[in-house]
Amino acid sequence: MTRKRSTRYVLCLKNDDYRVSLIVRRIYHAVPDADAERRGLVRVVDESGEDYLYPEEMFVALDLPTAAARAFG
């Protein structure tokens, strides 16, 4: 899921064991974390508003148009 831009968005594909923290088919902000990515994890700002590490296979990276990315803040 390595991306060139520092702001990334990911789509949640599954939330096994994290049903309170993640909602399937919801778009989340992913915080760059090279150490986590080397370990197969992605740092995501979840429903709590805090960023946590989750298994990378739970998400797919999105390429949002500039206008859509601005809408996410």
Biopython code that builds the backbone (N, CA, C, O; Angstrom):
import numpy as np
from Bio.PDB.StructureBuilder import StructureBuilder

atoms = [
    (1, "MET", "N", (0.816, -1.194, 0.000)),
    (1, "MET", "CA", (0.000, 0.000, 0.000)),
    (1, "MET", "C", (0.857, 1.254, 0.000)),
    (1, "MET", "O", (0.355, 2.323, 0.347)),
    (2, "THR", "N", (2.097, 1.172, -0.365)),
    (2, "THR", "CA", (2.970, 2.327, -0.378)),
    (2, "THR", "C", (2.464, 3.341, -1.395)),
    (2, "THR", "O", (2.160, 2.997, -2.537)),
    (3, "ARG", "N", (2.382, 4.569, -0.970)),
    (3, "ARG", "CA", (1.893, 5.652, -1.815)),
    (3, "ARG", "C", (2.885, 6.783, -1.790)),
    (3, "ARG", "O", (3.644, 6.904, -0.829)),
    (4, "LYS", "N", (2.909, 7.623, -2.816)),
    (4, "LYS", "CA", (3.852, 8.727, -2.890)),
    (4, "LYS", "C", (3.383, 9.921, -2.079)),
    (4, "LYS", "O", (4.205, 10.642, -1.513)),
    (5, "ARG", "N", (2.085, 10.141, -2.011)),
    (5, "ARG", "CA", (1.563, 11.278, -1.261)),
    (5, "ARG", "C", (1.532, 10.967, 0.222)),
    (5, "ARG", "O", (1.400, 9.810, 0.623)),
    (6, "SER", "N", (1.656, 12.027, 1.048)),
    (6, "SER", "CA", (1.642, 11.800, 2.490)),
    (6, "SER", "C", (0.226, 11.573, 3.009)),
    (6, "SER", "O", (0.052, 10.905, 4.028)),
    (7, "THR", "N", (-0.788, 12.110, 2.336)),
    (7, "THR", "CA", (-2.169, 11.891, 2.743)),
    (7, "THR", "C", (-2.715, 10.724, 1.935)),
    (7, "THR", "O", (-2.748, 10.762, 0.705)),
    (8, "ARG", "N", (-3.133, 9.705, 2.635)),
    (8, "ARG", "CA", (-3.659, 8.513, 1.994)),
    (8, "ARG", "C", (-5.037, 8.202, 2.546)),
    (8, "ARG", "O", (-5.372, 8.540, 3.681)),
    (9, "TYR", "N", (-5.808, 7.562, 1.722)),
    (9, "TYR", "CA", (-7.118, 7.098, 2.148)),
    (9, "TYR", "C", (-7.229, 5.629, 1.798)),
    (9, "TYR", "O", (-6.726, 5.177, 0.770)),
    (10, "VAL", "N", (-7.893, 4.892, 2.667)),
    (10, "VAL", "CA", (-8.072, 3.461, 2.461)),
    (10, "VAL", "C", (-9.540, 3.113, 2.664)),
    (10, "VAL", "O", (-10.253, 3.776, 3.418)),
    (11, "LEU", "N", (-9.970, 2.079, 1.989)),
    (11, "LEU", "CA", (-11.325, 1.565, 2.125)),
    (11, "LEU", "C", (-11.258, 0.303, 2.962)),
    (11, "LEU", "O", (-10.469, -0.596, 2.670)),
    (12, "CYS", "N", (-12.079, 0.227, 4.002)),
    (12, "CYS", "CA", (-12.115, -0.947, 4.873)),
    (12, "CYS", "C", (-12.868, -2.074, 4.165)),
    (12, "CYS", "O", (-14.023, -1.911, 3.772)),
    (13, "LEU", "N", (-12.199, -3.217, 4.008)),
    (13, "LEU", "CA", (-12.790, -4.372, 3.346)),
    (13, "LEU", "C", (-13.405, -5.359, 4.333)),
    (13, "LEU", "O", (-14.387, -6.033, 4.022)),
    (14, "LYS", "N", (-12.818, -5.437, 5.518)),
    (14, "LYS", "CA", (-13.338, -6.336, 6.548)),
    (14, "LYS", "C", (-12.940, -5.784, 7.916)),
    (14, "LYS", "O", (-11.965, -5.042, 8.040)),
    (15, "ASN", "N", (-13.702, -6.155, 8.930)),
    (15, "ASN", "CA", (-13.436, -5.633, 10.276)),
    (15, "ASN", "C", (-13.396, -6.745, 11.330)),
    (15, "ASN", "O", (-13.701, -6.517, 12.501)),
    (16, "ASP", "N", (-13.019, -7.935, 10.902)),
    (16, "ASP", "CA", (-12.918, -9.062, 11.840)),
    (16, "ASP", "C", (-12.138, -8.642, 13.082)),
    (16, "ASP", "O", (-11.048, -8.080, 12.973)),
    (17, "ASP", "N", (-12.684, -8.909, 14.238)),
    (17, "ASP", "CA", (-12.078, -8.586, 15.537)),
    (17, "ASP", "C", (-12.014, -7.085, 15.845)),
    (17, "ASP", "O", (-11.505, -6.703, 16.899)),
    (18, "TYR", "N", (-12.519, -6.230, 14.951)),
    (18, "TYR", "CA", (-12.463, -4.777, 15.177)),
    (18, "TYR", "C", (-13.813, -4.128, 14.848)),
    (18, "TYR", "O", (-13.850, -3.006, 14.343)),
    (19, "ARG", "N", (-14.895, -4.810, 15.124)),
    (19, "ARG", "CA", (-16.227, -4.337, 14.725)),
    (19, "ARG", "C", (-16.610, -2.985, 15.341)),
    (19, "ARG", "O", (-17.379, -2.238, 14.736)),
    (20, "VAL", "N", (-16.102, -2.664, 16.503)),
    (20, "VAL", "CA", (-16.415, -1.383, 17.143)),
    (20, "VAL", "C", (-15.565, -0.256, 16.538)),
    (20, "VAL", "O", (-16.008, 0.890, 16.466)),
    (21, "SER", "N", (-14.353, -0.588, 16.109)),
    (21, "SER", "CA", (-13.395, 0.413, 15.646)),
    (21, "SER", "C", (-13.484, 0.728, 14.164)),
    (21, "SER", "O", (-13.149, 1.837, 13.748)),
    (22, "LEU", "N", (-13.934, -0.233, 13.356)),
    (22, "LEU", "CA", (-13.939, -0.081, 11.902)),
    (22, "LEU", "C", (-15.285, -0.478, 11.319)),
    (22, "LEU", "O", (-15.949, -1.390, 11.811)),
    (23, "ILE", "N", (-15.673, 0.220, 10.266)),
    (23, "ILE", "CA", (-16.914, -0.094, 9.565)),
    (23, "ILE", "C", (-16.563, -0.491, 8.136)),
    (23, "ILE", "O", (-15.884, 0.253, 7.429)),
    (24, "VAL", "N", (-17.027, -1.661, 7.715)),
    (24, "VAL", "CA", (-16.770, -2.156, 6.366)),
    (24, "VAL", "C", (-17.364, -1.185, 5.342)),
    (24, "VAL", "O", (-18.459, -0.659, 5.538)),
    (25, "ARG", "N", (-16.637, -0.955, 4.258)),
    (25, "ARG", "CA", (-16.992, -0.062, 3.151)),
    (25, "ARG", "C", (-16.882, 1.416, 3.518)),
    (25, "ARG", "O", (-17.369, 2.264, 2.770)),
    (26, "ARG", "N", (-16.265, 1.743, 4.633)),
    (26, "ARG", "CA", (-16.045, 3.137, 5.005)),
    (26, "ARG", "C", (-14.629, 3.535, 4.605)),
    (26, "ARG", "O", (-13.705, 2.724, 4.663)),
    (27, "ILE", "N", (-14.470, 4.789, 4.199)),
    (27, "ILE", "CA", (-13.155, 5.325, 3.836)),
    (27, "ILE", "C", (-12.517, 5.923, 5.082)),
    (27, "ILE", "O", (-13.150, 6.670, 5.828)),
    (28, "TYR", "N", (-11.243, 5.577, 5.291)),
    (28, "TYR", "CA", (-10.491, 6.065, 6.443)),
    (28, "TYR", "C", (-9.214, 6.757, 6.000)),
    (28, "TYR", "O", (-8.657, 6.451, 4.946)),
    (29, "HIS", "N", (-8.762, 7.690, 6.817)),
    (29, "HIS", "CA", (-7.479, 8.350, 6.610)),
    (29, "HIS", "C", (-6.396, 7.427, 7.136)),
    (29, "HIS", "O", (-6.477, 6.946, 8.266)),
    (30, "ALA", "N", (-5.379, 7.179, 6.317)),
    (30, "ALA", "CA", (-4.236, 6.354, 6.722)),
    (30, "ALA", "C", (-3.040, 7.264, 6.944)),
    (30, "ALA", "O", (-2.693, 8.063, 6.074)),
    (31, "VAL", "N", (-2.421, 7.147, 8.085)),
    (31, "VAL", "CA", (-1.272, 7.959, 8.462)),
    (31, "VAL", "C", (0.000, 7.242, 8.010)),
    (31, "VAL", "O", (0.176, 6.062, 8.312)),
    (32, "PRO", "N", (0.892, 7.934, 7.290)),
    (32, "PRO", "CA", (2.133, 7.280, 6.855)),
    (32, "PRO", "C", (2.937, 6.748, 8.048)),
    (32, "PRO", "O", (3.131, 7.449, 9.041)),
    (33, "ASP", "N", (3.396, 5.505, 7.933)),
    (33, "ASP", "CA", (4.201, 4.875, 8.971)),
    (33, "ASP", "C", (5.024, 3.771, 8.312)),
    (33, "ASP", "O", (4.560, 2.640, 8.170)),
    (34, "ALA", "N", (6.246, 4.110, 7.913)),
    (34, "ALA", "CA", (7.096, 3.176, 7.175)),
    (34, "ALA", "C", (7.392, 1.910, 7.976)),
    (34, "ALA", "O", (7.418, 0.817, 7.410)),
    (35, "ASP", "N", (7.616, 2.040, 9.281)),
    (35, "ASP", "CA", (7.887, 0.864, 10.112)),
    (35, "ASP", "C", (6.701, -0.093, 10.115)),
    (35, "ASP", "O", (6.876, -1.307, 10.001)),
    (36, "ALA", "N", (5.504, 0.452, 10.244)),
    (36, "ALA", "CA", (4.300, -0.378, 10.243)),
    (36, "ALA", "C", (4.132, -1.083, 8.905)),
    (36, "ALA", "O", (3.815, -2.271, 8.859)),
    (37, "GLU", "N", (4.344, -0.346, 7.816)),
    (37, "GLU", "CA", (4.176, -0.938, 6.487)),
    (37, "GLU", "C", (5.138, -2.089, 6.255)),
    (37, "GLU", "O", (4.776, -3.073, 5.611)),
    (38, "ARG", "N", (6.352, -1.984, 6.767)),
    (38, "ARG", "CA", (7.317, -3.085, 6.633)),
    (38, "ARG", "C", (6.836, -4.340, 7.371)),
    (38, "ARG", "O", (7.224, -5.457, 7.031)),
    (39, "ARG", "N", (5.991, -4.138, 8.381)),
    (39, "ARG", "CA", (5.466, -5.261, 9.164)),
    (39, "ARG", "C", (4.090, -5.718, 8.675)),
    (39, "ARG", "O", (3.459, -6.561, 9.312)),
    (40, "GLY", "N", (3.616, -5.164, 7.539)),
    (40, "GLY", "CA", (2.326, -5.557, 6.989)),
    (40, "GLY", "C", (1.148, -4.917, 7.692)),
    (40, "GLY", "O", (0.042, -5.457, 7.688)),
    (41, "LEU", "N", (1.393, -3.751, 8.304)),
    (41, "LEU", "CA", (0.335, -3.034, 9.024)),
    (41, "LEU", "C", (0.106, -1.673, 8.396)),
    (41, "LEU", "O", (0.965, -1.158, 7.680)),
    (42, "VAL", "N", (-1.043, -1.097, 8.663)),
    (42, "VAL", "CA", (-1.360, 0.255, 8.215)),
    (42, "VAL", "C", (-1.897, 1.025, 9.423)),
    (42, "VAL", "O", (-2.688, 0.495, 10.203)),
    (43, "ARG", "N", (-1.462, 2.275, 9.571)),
    (43, "ARG", "CA", (-1.917, 3.126, 10.675)),
    (43, "ARG", "C", (-3.131, 3.904, 10.184)),
    (43, "ARG", "O", (-3.032, 4.713, 9.262)),
    (44, "VAL", "N", (-4.276, 3.651, 10.809)),
    (44, "VAL", "CA", (-5.553, 4.209, 10.362)),
    (44, "VAL", "C", (-6.206, 4.997, 11.487)),
    (44, "VAL", "O", (-6.200, 4.572, 12.642)),
    (45, "VAL", "N", (-6.769, 6.153, 11.138)),
    (45, "VAL", "CA", (-7.582, 6.909, 12.092)),
    (45, "VAL", "C", (-8.964, 6.261, 12.061)),
    (45, "VAL", "O", (-9.708, 6.397, 11.090)),
    (46, "ASP", "N", (-9.293, 5.549, 13.150)),
    (46, "ASP", "CA", (-10.527, 4.763, 13.164)),
    (46, "ASP", "C", (-11.703, 5.548, 13.748)),
    (46, "ASP", "O", (-11.633, 6.769, 13.886)),
    (47, "GLU", "N", (-12.773, 4.846, 14.087)),
    (47, "GLU", "CA", (-14.000, 5.477, 14.588)),
    (47, "GLU", "C", (-13.799, 6.231, 15.897)),
    (47, "GLU", "O", (-14.601, 7.103, 16.230)),
    (48, "SER", "N", (-12.746, 5.912, 16.644)),
    (48, "SER", "CA", (-12.483, 6.618, 17.900)),
    (48, "SER", "C", (-11.855, 7.990, 17.655)),
    (48, "SER", "O", (-11.800, 8.828, 18.555)),
    (49, "GLY", "N", (-11.380, 8.210, 16.417)),
    (49, "GLY", "CA", (-10.698, 9.457, 16.108)),
    (49, "GLY", "C", (-9.211, 9.391, 16.377)),
    (49, "GLY", "O", (-8.490, 10.358, 16.133)),
    (50, "GLU", "N", (-8.747, 8.264, 16.875)),
    (50, "GLU", "CA", (-7.321, 8.043, 17.149)),
    (50, "GLU", "C", (-6.747, 7.128, 16.068)),
    (50, "GLU", "O", (-7.486, 6.396, 15.409)),
    (51, "ASP", "N", (-5.418, 7.176, 15.891)),
    (51, "ASP", "CA", (-4.814, 6.287, 14.901)),
    (51, "ASP", "C", (-4.260, 5.037, 15.587)),
    (51, "ASP", "O", (-3.618, 5.101, 16.636)),
    (52, "TYR", "N", (-4.538, 3.902, 14.951)),
    (52, "TYR", "CA", (-4.104, 2.597, 15.457)),
    (52, "TYR", "C", (-3.591, 1.757, 14.294)),
    (52, "TYR", "O", (-3.907, 2.031, 13.136)),
    (53, "LEU", "N", (-2.813, 0.752, 14.600)),
    (53, "LEU", "CA", (-2.300, -0.153, 13.594)),
    (53, "LEU", "C", (-3.278, -1.303, 13.362)),
    (53, "LEU", "O", (-3.804, -1.894, 14.305)),
    (54, "TYR", "N", (-3.505, -1.603, 12.088)),
    (54, "TYR", "CA", (-4.372, -2.704, 11.694)),
    (54, "TYR", "C", (-3.673, -3.505, 10.605)),
    (54, "TYR", "O", (-2.808, -2.971, 9.910)),
    (55, "PRO", "N", (-4.031, -4.777, 10.442)),
    (55, "PRO", "CA", (-3.460, -5.577, 9.358)),
    (55, "PRO", "C", (-3.794, -4.950, 7.997)),
    (55, "PRO", "O", (-4.935, -4.572, 7.731)),
    (56, "GLU", "N", (-2.779, -4.855, 7.157)),
    (56, "GLU", "CA", (-2.925, -4.220, 5.849)),
    (56, "GLU", "C", (-3.994, -4.877, 4.979)),
    (56, "GLU", "O", (-4.652, -4.200, 4.189)),
    (57, "GLU", "N", (-4.173, -6.200, 5.119)),
    (57, "GLU", "CA", (-5.121, -6.901, 4.256)),
    (57, "GLU", "C", (-6.579, -6.544, 4.550)),
    (57, "GLU", "O", (-7.477, -6.980, 3.829)),
    (58, "MET", "N", (-6.822, -5.768, 5.585)),
    (58, "MET", "CA", (-8.185, -5.336, 5.898)),
    (58, "MET", "C", (-8.615, -4.134, 5.068)),
    (58, "MET", "O", (-9.771, -3.716, 5.127)),
    (59, "PHE", "N", (-7.678, -3.573, 4.287)),
    (59, "PHE", "CA", (-7.936, -2.329, 3.566)),
    (59, "PHE", "C", (-7.428, -2.413, 2.134)),
    (59, "PHE", "O", (-6.614, -3.270, 1.792)),
    (60, "VAL", "N", (-7.926, -1.505, 1.312)),
    (60, "VAL", "CA", (-7.388, -1.280, -0.020)),
    (60, "VAL", "C", (-7.157, 0.223, -0.141)),
    (60, "VAL", "O", (-8.003, 1.024, 0.256)),
    (61, "ALA", "N", (-5.994, 0.600, -0.697)),
    (61, "ALA", "CA", (-5.664, 2.011, -0.868)),
    (61, "ALA", "C", (-6.529, 2.601, -1.975)),
    (61, "ALA", "O", (-6.845, 1.930, -2.958)),
    (62, "LEU", "N", (-6.908, 3.870, -1.801)),
    (62, "LEU", "CA", (-7.736, 4.568, -2.780)),
    (62, "LEU", "C", (-6.965, 5.725, -3.394)),
    (62, "LEU", "O", (-6.195, 6.402, -2.713)),
    (63, "ASP", "N", (-7.175, 5.946, -4.682)),
    (63, "ASP", "CA", (-6.672, 7.133, -5.355)),
    (63, "ASP", "C", (-7.865, 8.057, -5.538)),
    (63, "ASP", "O", (-8.670, 7.871, -6.451)),
    (64, "LEU", "N", (-7.976, 9.051, -4.668)),
    (64, "LEU", "CA", (-9.106, 9.968, -4.742)),
    (64, "LEU", "C", (-8.784, 11.151, -5.635)),
    (64, "LEU", "O", (-7.648, 11.625, -5.645)),
    (65, "PRO", "N", (-9.761, 11.633, -6.382)),
    (65, "PRO", "CA", (-9.562, 12.884, -7.099)),
    (65, "PRO", "C", (-9.274, 14.006, -6.108)),
    (65, "PRO", "O", (-9.693, 13.930, -4.953)),
    (66, "THR", "N", (-8.580, 15.025, -6.535)),
    (66, "THR", "CA", (-8.191, 16.118, -5.640)),
    (66, "THR", "C", (-9.385, 16.711, -4.912)),
    (66, "THR", "O", (-9.307, 16.958, -3.709)),
    (67, "ALA", "N", (-10.477, 16.943, -5.605)),
    (67, "ALA", "CA", (-11.668, 17.533, -4.972)),
    (67, "ALA", "C", (-12.222, 16.630, -3.875)),
    (67, "ALA", "O", (-12.649, 17.117, -2.828)),
    (68, "ALA", "N", (-12.217, 15.336, -4.106)),
    (68, "ALA", "CA", (-12.705, 14.405, -3.085)),
    (68, "ALA", "C", (-11.763, 14.377, -1.887)),
    (68, "ALA", "O", (-12.220, 14.356, -0.744)),
    (69, "ALA", "N", (-10.471, 14.378, -2.131)),
    (69, "ALA", "CA", (-9.499, 14.379, -1.028)),
    (69, "ALA", "C", (-9.663, 15.630, -0.178)),
    (69, "ALA", "O", (-9.554, 15.558, 1.046)),
    (70, "ARG", "N", (-9.922, 16.774, -0.802)),
    (70, "ARG", "CA", (-10.144, 18.019, -0.043)),
    (70, "ARG", "C", (-11.385, 17.901, 0.843)),
    (70, "ARG", "O", (-11.409, 18.443, 1.949)),
    (71, "ALA", "N", (-12.391, 17.215, 0.379)),
    (71, "ALA", "CA", (-13.635, 17.058, 1.137)),
    (71, "ALA", "C", (-13.401, 16.282, 2.419)),
    (71, "ALA", "O", (-14.114, 16.480, 3.403)),
    (72, "PHE", "N", (-12.400, 15.392, 2.421)),
    (72, "PHE", "CA", (-12.082, 14.617, 3.616)),
    (72, "PHE", "C", (-11.232, 15.402, 4.602)),
    (72, "PHE", "O", (-11.038, 14.974, 5.739)),
    (73, "GLY", "N", (-10.733, 16.530, 4.176)),
    (73, "GLY", "CA", (-10.103, 17.421, 5.106)),
    (73, "GLY", "C", (-8.668, 17.493, 5.212)),
    (73, "GLY", "O", (-8.147, 18.266, 6.017)),
]
sb = StructureBuilder()
sb.init_structure("model")
sb.init_model(0)
sb.init_chain("A")
sb.init_seg("    ")
for serial, (resi, resn, name, xyz) in enumerate(atoms, 1):
    if name == "N":
        sb.init_residue(resn, " ", resi, " ")
    sb.init_atom(name, np.array(xyz, "f"), 0.0, 1.0, " ", f" {name:<3s}", serial, name[0])
structure = sb.get_structure()
